[in-house]
Amino acid sequence: MEEYILGQPYPDPSFRGVVDNAVLNISTWGFDLAIFWKNPTPAETKAVSSDPFTYGIFERDNVPFITLEFSKMTLDAPVNVFNSPPQNLQEFLKTDTNTLRLYFVDATSYIIKGLRAVGLNMDFVNTLKNLMSEQLKTYEASKAVDQKIHQTWSRYNTDQMIKEAKRFRIS
């Protein structure tokens, strides 16, 4: 079992080199969202770790993007169900969990600067689960979803996605 400890390196080395981006991992109990940010300031760390924020879902062709609005930054995290272990995905789709764990990682040092767990709105969770199930039916493999993600990024920036997203607030 991996340990995520504030002030320690992020335990999964496969995301080294990811900068100013968010990566979603689906587990049987909920979501992990790691934000890799280059040289985060104390204000950015506080924004992710403890300030209110808004999250939402933007979707194109059964590919959801989780949008995040913190006071100091905006991000989007695409969801590719083929990047999660099939057993985790199937278990997650059956559960009623709404937990999101956020990890704020300095992309330069790979040190965890902030940790946070929140409960997500169940309308958001159910919409996301429905889109994930439809994605499994629509696409045959990760590569096809990745192509759709890149097409979407070429047409929409994060702020445009946020404007069109169904949004929820964490206080």
C-alpha positions as CSV (number, residue, x, y, z in Angstrom):
1,M,0.0,0.0,0.0
2,E,1.3,3.4,-1.0
3,E,1.6,6.1,1.7
4,Y,0.9,9.7,0.9
5,I,2.6,11.9,3.5
6,L,2.8,15.7,3.5
7,G,6.3,16.8,3.0
8,Q,7.4,13.5,1.5
9,P,7.8,12.5,-2.2
10,Y,4.6,11.5,-4.1
11,P,4.8,7.7,-4.1
12,D,4.0,7.0,-7.7
13,P,7.0,7.9,-9.9
14,S,5.1,7.4,-13.2
15,F,4.0,11.1,-13.2
16,R,7.4,12.7,-12.9
17,G,7.6,15.3,-15.6
18,V,3.9,16.2,-15.4
19,V,3.7,20.0,-14.9
20,D,0.8,22.3,-14.2
21,N,-1.6,19.5,-14.7
22,A,-4.0,17.2,-12.8
23,V,-4.1,13.4,-13.0
24,L,-7.2,11.4,-11.9
25,N,-6.9,7.9,-10.5
26,I,-10.1,5.8,-9.8
27,S,-10.0,3.4,-6.9
28,T,-12.7,1.2,-5.4
29,W,-13.6,3.8,-2.8
30,G,-13.4,7.0,-4.8
31,F,-11.1,9.3,-6.6
32,D,-7.5,10.4,-6.2
33,L,-6.7,13.6,-8.0
34,A,-3.0,14.6,-8.0
35,I,-2.2,18.2,-9.0
36,F,1.4,18.6,-10.2
37,W,2.3,22.3,-10.0
38,K,5.7,23.8,-10.7
39,N,7.1,25.6,-7.7
40,P,3.8,26.2,-5.9
41,T,3.5,29.3,-3.8
42,P,2.2,29.3,-0.2
43,A,-1.0,30.9,-1.5
44,E,-1.5,28.2,-4.1
45,T,-0.8,25.5,-1.6
46,K,-3.4,27.0,0.8
47,A,-5.9,27.4,-2.0
48,V,-5.8,23.7,-2.8
49,S,-5.3,22.4,0.8
50,S,-8.0,24.4,2.6
51,D,-9.8,27.2,0.7
52,P,-13.3,26.8,-0.8
53,F,-13.2,25.7,-4.5
54,T,-15.6,24.9,-7.3
55,Y,-15.5,21.6,-9.3
56,G,-17.6,20.5,-12.3
57,I,-18.0,18.2,-15.2
58,F,-17.4,19.2,-18.8
59,E,-18.2,16.4,-21.3
60,R,-17.6,15.8,-25.0
61,D,-18.5,12.5,-26.7
62,N,-18.6,10.5,-23.4
63,V,-15.3,11.8,-22.3
64,P,-15.7,13.8,-19.1
65,F,-13.3,16.4,-17.8
66,I,-13.3,17.3,-14.1
67,T,-12.9,21.0,-13.9
68,L,-11.4,22.7,-10.8
69,E,-11.4,26.3,-9.8
70,F,-9.3,27.3,-6.9
71,S,-8.7,31.0,-6.0
72,K,-5.2,30.9,-7.5
73,M,-5.6,28.5,-10.4
74,T,-7.9,26.6,-12.7
75,L,-7.4,23.0,-14.0
76,D,-9.1,20.3,-15.9
77,A,-8.5,16.5,-15.5
78,P,-9.8,14.2,-18.3
79,V,-11.2,10.9,-17.4
80,N,-10.0,7.9,-19.4
81,V,-11.5,4.8,-17.8
82,F,-9.1,2.5,-19.6
83,N,-6.2,4.0,-17.5
84,S,-7.7,2.5,-14.3
85,P,-7.4,-1.1,-13.3
86,P,-10.6,-2.8,-14.5
87,Q,-11.4,-4.3,-11.1
88,N,-11.2,-0.8,-9.4
89,L,-13.4,0.7,-12.1
90,Q,-16.1,-2.0,-11.8
91,E,-16.1,-1.8,-8.0
92,F,-16.2,2.0,-8.1
93,L,-19.2,2.0,-10.5
94,K,-21.1,-0.2,-8.0
95,T,-20.4,1.9,-4.9
96,D,-22.1,5.0,-3.5
97,T,-18.9,6.6,-2.5
98,N,-18.3,10.3,-3.1
99,T,-14.8,10.8,-1.7
100,L,-12.2,12.8,-3.5
101,R,-8.6,12.9,-2.2
102,L,-6.5,15.8,-3.5
103,Y,-2.7,15.7,-3.5
104,F,-0.9,18.9,-4.4
105,V,2.6,18.0,-5.6
106,D,5.5,20.3,-6.4
107,A,6.3,19.2,-9.9
108,T,9.9,20.3,-9.5
109,S,10.8,18.4,-6.3
110,Y,8.0,15.8,-6.4
111,I,7.2,16.6,-2.8
112,I,3.6,16.6,-1.6
113,K,2.8,20.1,-0.5
114,G,-0.9,19.7,0.3
115,L,-3.4,17.0,1.1
116,R,-7.2,17.2,1.3
117,A,-10.2,14.9,1.3
118,V,-13.7,16.1,0.4
119,G,-17.1,14.7,-0.2
120,L,-18.5,15.4,-3.7
121,N,-22.1,16.1,-4.6
122,M,-23.8,12.9,-5.5
123,D,-25.3,14.4,-8.6
124,F,-21.8,15.0,-9.8
125,V,-20.7,11.5,-8.9
126,N,-23.7,9.8,-10.6
127,T,-23.2,11.9,-13.7
128,L,-19.5,11.0,-13.8
129,K,-20.3,7.3,-13.3
130,N,-22.9,7.4,-16.1
131,L,-20.3,9.0,-18.4
132,M,-17.7,6.5,-17.5
133,S,-20.1,3.6,-18.2
134,E,-20.9,5.2,-21.6
135,Q,-17.2,5.7,-22.3
136,L,-16.7,1.9,-21.9
137,K,-19.5,1.3,-24.4
138,T,-18.3,3.9,-26.9
139,Y,-14.6,3.3,-27.1
140,E,-12.6,0.1,-27.4
141,A,-9.3,1.2,-25.9
142,S,-7.3,4.0,-24.2
143,K,-5.8,5.3,-27.4
144,A,-9.2,6.3,-28.8
145,V,-10.2,8.1,-25.6
146,D,-6.8,9.9,-25.6
147,Q,-7.4,11.0,-29.1
148,K,-10.8,12.5,-28.1
149,I,-9.1,14.2,-25.1
150,H,-6.5,15.8,-27.3
151,Q,-9.2,16.9,-29.9
152,T,-11.2,18.4,-27.0
153,W,-8.1,20.3,-25.7
154,S,-7.4,21.6,-29.1
155,R,-10.9,23.2,-29.2
156,Y,-11.5,24.2,-25.6
157,N,-9.2,25.7,-23.0
158,T,-9.8,25.2,-19.3
159,D,-11.7,28.4,-18.8
160,Q,-14.1,27.5,-21.6
161,M,-14.7,24.1,-20.1
162,I,-15.4,25.6,-16.7
163,K,-18.0,28.0,-18.3
164,E,-19.9,25.1,-19.8
165,A,-19.5,22.7,-16.9
166,K,-22.1,21.7,-14.4
167,R,-20.5,23.1,-11.3
168,F,-20.6,22.5,-7.5
169,R,-18.9,24.2,-4.6
170,I,-16.8,23.0,-1.7
171,S,-16.8,25.4,1.2
